[in-house]
Amino acid sequence: MNQIDRSGLIRLTDAEAAIPGPPGPHSVSFLQRGTLNVKLSLPVHPNQQTPHTQDELYVIARGSGVLVHDGRRDSFDAAT
């Protein structure tokens, strides 16, 4: 989808296919509207990140893991 599209369909497989993968980036931006930037990430274990300046929302499409944030550990998986 591009900036002038008002609606559309984003397929997970299409976004996933756009990720360069190892040894390059593990994510791709697939929707941008104003300050909203939606990315698909396929992290490589172990995935350790530093805090980001932009708000984030995680949607788990498949797999599982543990998110460590603000001193807490939250388990997650695609089924919950």
PyMOL commands that set and color helices and strands:
alter all, ss='L'
color gray80, all
select helices_A, chain A and resi 12-17
alter helices_A, ss='H'
color red, helices_A
select strands_A, chain A and resi 27-33+36-41+64-69+72-77
alter strands_A, ss='S'
color yellow, strands_A
deselect
rebuild
show_as cartoon
